[in-house]
């Protein structure tokens, strides 16, 4: 387990310099995020969810996922960071105060909501779930929470699936925070690595990962 934690710690640190991929029409820069939280509050672009496009790698946001009845924002970040990523606490606060397309009432998705954006073969195998009250590290396994998860003596757990955005409904290839956390032994927060279809946790909530906000359809 120490090996996989070290692996993900190094990978997360690279978030500062690695592109998130996907969602090219909706990428944020420092000014994009700031404009979103000011200009979009003035008037509503959408009267109801029927006017929203269906979520896809090429759709504009906000968009509606008819399979889950959730509305998703563009991939957002802190206006302070050009990398468009943020710490877990900042991600929670960002979504609580977010506005896009004239819509408010957003929140940082819990791990159940976030994993609905995954397109993978382990959909019903990984036990990590907030609604099922299974957020401890014991709910995680390499075989069920990693697409084609394999364990190596030298690398620990790793994905043999390959990337390219094929595991994300938005074509994302980066790590996104969920709001789900486990604080029994310190404080850990769950996230999804869409590049290789991995559900995992970080013991370092001051790492900078990416964010999509979500809201329920009215």
Buried (B, 14 or more C-beta within 10 A) or exposed (E): EEBBBEBBEEBBEEBEEBEBBBBEEBBBBBEBBBEBBEEBEEEEEBEEBEEBEEBEBEBEBBBBBEEBEBBBBBBBBBBEBEBBBBBBEBBBBBBEEBBBBBBEEBBBBBBBBBBBBBBBEBEEEBBBBBEEEBBBBEBBBBEBBBBBBBEEEEEBBBBEBEBEBBBBBBBBBBBBBBBBBBEEEEBBBBBBBBBBBBBBBBBBBEBBBBBBBBBEBE
